[in-house]
Amino acid sequence: MAEAAPRNLLRVRGEGTARVTNVELFFDLVYVFAVTQLSHYLLDHLSLTGALQGSLLLAMVWLLWVYTVWVTNWLDPERIPVRLMLLGLMLVSLAMSAALPTAFGDSGLLIGLAYAVMQIGRSVFTVWALRGQALLRNFQRILAWCCLSGVLAIGGGLTASVPVRATLWLLAVGVDLLGGVTGFYTPGLGRSTTMEWNIEGGHFAERCQAFILIALGESIVVTGATLAGLLGPRGALSSPHADRPATIAAFAVAFIGSAALWWLYFDRSAEEGAQLIAQSADPGRLGRSAFHFIHPIMVAGIIVVAAADDVVLIRPDAVGVGSTSWLILGGTGLYVAGLLAFKLTVWGRLSWQRVAALVALVLLGFVAPHVSAVVLSGCAAAVVIAVVVADYLADRPAAGPGVANAAPDAGNDLR
């Protein structure tokens, strides 16, 4: 009979016990670097092909991170074997992140190998750690799917053809995404149901919120680093294209825009979403849909906005540059669309404020050829701020006698 897994590798389940540990936060530091690399990749490849390749690399990075989040929701990172597993994943992630700028060049095999080692290695460890536990069969299925995606990832790294590499990596990502949708159905092992994924919803939500903060932190770093590069040794703007008032305006708009993105998600949606998944009878379903699938859309939007901030700071007075307009409006649109999908999935109702914001961003596309980059960036930030204000006004209790002590409307409370 198989030896039972040491029970001390499992998290203690119960109210308030699934806290985010220091080693998990340490693990996230690698992904700060990964997001920075992805932002720079986009800046170095300002084309449709570059955007698609960057999106594929982001999907690979996200899947490596979020699969680890699922594992550490069940296994206790404070236990030495689990901690060593995380440190090993960090090492491989760091190597992969360093190779991202040349992913479709000389570093293809390193990227493919890193993806396979992380997906397969983590799954093998978890199968070992869960011997004798109810979740064992679930991770046996996940291991089978990760072996398939790992082979595809390595195959993509081995080929010198960029289209073939991209296709194989896209298939690898598709396998790992489809696995979650199908319950990792495996012949002879059956399929998992979301009810089996009895995660600690609060912990899972907090981990995904941390990645949003990682991406927002990158946008702040880009803004500060770009401004530092424009300043001379005595604080004078050193760029030949630099215009002091326009650059100062671009710096202010970049910061205000980042703050508005933070406010739109963290003011209410993040906390209330965490409460709902924590109280849900089927937290695995919400974890898969609202967090696993939808949060990377918001992350992608933030990365694109960060790239836009960099470009606008360098040439704030540039008018009608198509790539800059796409970065500004496309990044903001991705973020708002991700939040729209998040709210629709969690609360089951359409946020008309966010729909209106998307329409406004589309209309700004007609204005973009005729205004400077800093003006267009300011307009995009104003759209986000307008949604923040609209949310605040929607939450205010209606005026009238006796409403001061009335409970807030349930729909507004979970807007």
Helices and strands as residue ranges (DSSP letters): G 7-9, H 22-44, H 48-74, H 80-99, G 100-102, H 108-129, H 136-158, H 162-181, G 194-196, H 201-230, H 244-266, H 269-279, H 283-286, I 287-293, H 295-314, H 322-347, H 352-367, G 368-370, H 373-395, H 410-413
